[in-house]
Amino acid sequence: MLGASLVTPTRSFGPPSCSPRRRDRRPQRGEGLGRLRERLGREHARLQAHFHEVLAELRGRDVTHLGAPQRAARERLIEELARYAREGRFPRNYVSREPLPIFIDPHGTRCAMARLIESTGHAALVARVATHRNFALVRELEGDAALQAWLDEFGLTAAEAGRIQPEYCFLTKAEDCFCNQLGSEGTQAVLEGVVVEGPSPEEVGVRVDAVHGTTTAKVGDMVTADVVHRGGETPIGHPVLVAQAGDFNTLISLELDDQFVAACSSEVPPLAKEAAIAGLLAESDAQCIAALKEESSVWGESICEDDSGCGCVAQERGASGPLLVSTVLLLVFSRRRRRR
C-alpha cells in the first residue's frame, strides 16, 4: 500500500491522517500547479527510495527458520517488489485532501502489497481488500485470516508487510511548522521592521528597517499588515517580519532576540531571523525545507512518531496542546480593502 498524496481534492474518505496545513493567504497565479508538480515529484522519489531501503532489509534478513518452499516463494516476492519499484507506477490519492494508504486507486493502479498478492494468483483477496478496506493500514489488516495465511505461505511477517507500506503521513517538520503555513511562490519580498502605531486602531503598522527581495518599500517606510500570523499581541516596538505577496502583507512576529518560534504540532527549535527570511523567500517547498535544515537538522525530520507510518505526532496531542494552537495560527487580525 502506498501513502499517496492528493491529486484532485474531492470528498474525504478513509482514516484521518497528518497533512500540510492550508495557508490562509491570497493565492498567487500559478502557485498551486507549481507546488503540486513539485510535491508529486518529491513523493515519487520518496517512494522509490523507500522501496530501495525495504528491499535491502528484506534481502538481509535471516530466513533459515523458513522451509525451502517458503524461502523460494519469499525470494520471488522480493524480485516482484524490485520490479514494482523500478516501474515506478504508484497509486495516487484522488479522494482526500490528506495523505492516506490506497490499496487500488480509481485508475486500477495497485499499491505494493496489492501487486505482490496479485502476482501470486490471489486476485480474489486483492479485490476483497480493495472493496472493503481500500484505505486501511497493514497493521489494521493483521486480523484478516486470509491475509495472514498468505503471509505465512510466502514467508513474510506482518511486520515486514507493514514495512513495505510507506509512511502515509510523511511530512517534514519544516513543512508542518513553517513552509506550508508561511511559504509561498508568490512571496516577492520580506521586510524587517518594528511595530509602530498604525493609521487606525484596527491596523498594525510596521516601520521598515531592512528590505529583502523585490519591493517598492524602502527603509523608513511604514507598511500595514493584512494578516497577523500567530495571533496575539504585537506591541509597539516589537520586532517583526512582513512577507509581501503582491499587495498582500503577512506580519510574522519575532521574539525580542529576533528569533522565530513556531507554534505547531511538532517540537522544533527556534529559527534565527536570517533562516526565517530565507524560508519565506524560497521559490519551492524543497528550497524552504533546505533553508530550515541549514539551521537545524530537526526541521528535516518527519512528523511521524516512527518509521511504521502508523501514527503522527499531531494525532496524539491533547486538545489543549500545540495542535490546538496550530489550528488558529493564521488569525485574520485586520483585512483592509485596497484601492487599485
N, C-alpha and C positions, 0 to 999 in steps of 0.2 A: 504494500500500500504506500501511497505517496502522500507527502504533505504538500498539497497543491495550493498555489496562490491564486487569488481572484483574477479572472479574465473578464467576465461580464457580470456586474452586480445585478442580482435578481433577489428573489425571496431567499431567506436564510433557512437552511436545513441542517440537521446533524447537531453534534455536541458543541458546546461553547469552546472557544479557544482564544489564545492571545493573538492580538492583531495590532497593526500600526494604528495609532490614534489619528483621527481626522483633524486637519488643521482648520481652525475657524478663521480663515482669511480669504481675501478676494482671489479667486483662481486667475492665473495668467494664461493667455492664449498659448496653446501647445504644451502647457505644463503637464497635463495628465497623460498624454500619449507618450511623451518622452520618458516620464517616470515609469510608466507601465512597461515599456520596452526594456528599460534598464533592469527592472525587477524580474521580469521574465528571464532575461539573460543570466542574471545572477542566480536565480533559482535553479535554472537548468545546470549551471556549472556546479552549484552546491550539491545537487542530487548526484551528479556523476562522481564528484569527489567522495560523497557518502558511500556510494556503492563500491568504489575502489577500496575504501577502508574496510568495508564489511567483507569483501571478497578475501582480502588479506587475512582477516580474522578467522573466517571460516576455513580457509586452507591451512591455517596454522594450528587448528585445534587437534588435540589428541583424541582420535576416534577408535582406538584399539579395542575399546569395550563393545563396539558395534559388530554385528555379524557381517560376513562378507557381502551378502546381498544389500544390506543397509549401507555399507561403505560405498558400494558401486552406485547405488541409487543417489546417495548424497553427492557423490562426485559429479553425476550427470546434472543435478540441480545447480551445483556451483558453476558449471560451464554454461548452463542456460542463463543464470543470473549475469554472468560475464557478457553474454551476447546481448541481453536486455540493456545493460549499461552502455555497451558500445553503440547500439542502435539509437539510444537517447530519445526514444519516443515515450514520454511520460504523460500521465493523465493531467488534465487541467481542471481547475475549480471554476465551474460556471454557475454555481448555485449559492455561494455565500460570499459575504464581504470579508470573511475571516479564513485563514489557512485551516484546512482540515484534511484528514486522510480520505482518499476516494478509491474504492476498490475498482470500479469501472466508470469512466466519465461518459457523458452523453454521446460522444463520438465512438464509444466502444474501446477506447484505449485502456489497457489493463495496467494496474499497478504491479509492482514486482512480485508480490505474493500471488496475485491472481494469475500472472503469467506462469509462475513456477507450477502452481497446482494444475492449471490447464494443460501444461506441457506434458504432464504425466497421465493424461486421459481422464481427469476428474472434472470435466466441464460442468457436470450437474452440481457439484459442490460450489464451484465458482458462481454459477448462476443463482444458487440459493442465497449465498452470502450477499451478492450484489443486489438481490431483490429485497432482502430483509435487513441487512446490516451494512449497507454500502459505505457508511461513513464511520464505521467502528474502528477502534484501535485494536491491534493484535491482542493486547492483553485482555480486552473485553470479549474476545472470541475463544479464550482458553477453555471455557466450559463446553464448547461445541465438540461433541463426541466424534463426529466425522472428521473434523479438522485435526483433532488430537490423534486419531488413528492414522491419518495421512502423515502427520509429522513423525510418528513412530516408524511407519513403513519406510520413510525416506531419510531416516537418520538425522532429523533436525529436532532441536529442543524448542520449546515455546519461547524461551529467552532469545534464541537465535532468530526465530521468526520475528520477534519484536524488534530485534536489532536491524533486520533487513528493512523494516519500515522506518523511513526518515522521520526526523522531528517534524511534527505537523504544525508546531507553533514557533518555529525558529524565527527569532528576531533579535538583533543585537541591542544592547543597552543604549548604544548611541542613537539608534532609530527610535527606540521606545521613549527615551527621555529627552531627545533634542531634535534630531533630524526630521522626524515625521511630525513634530509639533511646530517647529520654527523654520526649518529649511524650506527653500522654495526656489525653483528655477527662475522665478520672476524677481528675486531679490537683486536689485542693482547696486545698492549701497547700504553701508552700516555707518551710523553716526554715533560717536561717543559724546556724552554730554552729562549735564546735571539737571535735575528738575527745578524749574522756576515757576513763578505764578503764571497760569495760563490766561488766555484772553477772556475766559469766562470761568465761573466756578465749576462748570461741567467738563472742562477741558484741561488736560495735563500739558503744560508747556515744558519744553526742553531747550536749554541753551546748548548749541553745538560747540564742542571743544576740539573735535578731530573728525576727519572725514575719510572713509574708506570706500572705494568703488566709484561709480559714475553717478553724479547727482548735481543738481543746481544749488544745493545747500552749501553754505560756506561757514567757516569758523566764525563764531559770533552771532550767527542767525538764531532765531527762535522758531522751532517747529512744534506742532501739536500732534498728540497721539490719537489715532483712531481706535486702537485696541491696546489694552494693557495685558501682557502675558503674565500669568501667575498673579491673579487678583490680590489686592491688599493695598496697604498704604504706600504711597510714593511721595514722601515728604520733600519739601523744598530743600535743595542741596544734595539730594540722594543721587549717586552715580547710576547711570542707565545707558543702555544701547537702544538705538532706534533702527529697526530694519525697514528699509524703504523698498516697496514693490510698486512701481508706477507712482500713483499719487496716494498710496496707502501706507500709513506708518504704524508699525507694531513696536510698542515700547517693551523692553526687557529689563527688568530690574536687576541690578548687581548688588552684591554685598558691599559694605563700606571699604573692604580691602580690594575692590574691583574684581572679585571672583563671581562666577555664575554658579548658583547652587540649584540643581534640578530637583523638582518635586514630582516624583513619579513612582511607579510600582517597583522599581529596581533600586538597589543600593549602588550609587555611583559617587566617585569623588568630585569635588568642586572643579570647575573649569576656569583656567586663567582667562582673563578678558581677551587676550590675543587668540586663544584657541576657539573661544566662542565666536569671535568675529570671523575667523577662517571657516568655521562650520556654517555660519549664516550665509557667507558669500560662495559656498561650494556650489558648483554647477550640477552636481548629481548626488544621489544618496551615497554612492561609493566614495566620492571625494569628501563628503561630510563625515562619514564614518572614519575615513583615514585621518582626517584632521583631528578628530577627537581621540583616536588611538595614539596619536603622537603625544598627547598629553598624558594618557594612561592606558595601558592595555585592557583595563577593566571595561572601558567603553566598547571594546570589540567582543566582549563575552555575550553568550546567548542569554536571553531572559528565562529560558527553560531551566528547571532545577537540576536536571541531569541529562544524560545523553539518550534516554529512552524515548523522549518525546511524549512522555505520559503526563506531565504536569508543568504548569508555568507558575512562576513566582506570583504573577498578578492574580491568579485564580485563588491563591492560598491566603492572601492577606485579608484581615478583617475589614469590616465596613468602615471602621474609624481610622484605618491605616493609610499609607501613602496612596493606595488605589483610589480612595475617595477623593484625596487631594487632586490626583491626576485627572479625574473626571471633570474638574472645574478649572483646569489650567488656563484655558483661554476665555477669560471673563471679559465680556464687552464692557469696558469702562465708559467710553463715550464714543459715539459714532456720528460724525458731523457730515452733512451733505456738502460737497464742494461744488462750487460753480466752475464750470469749464470755460 
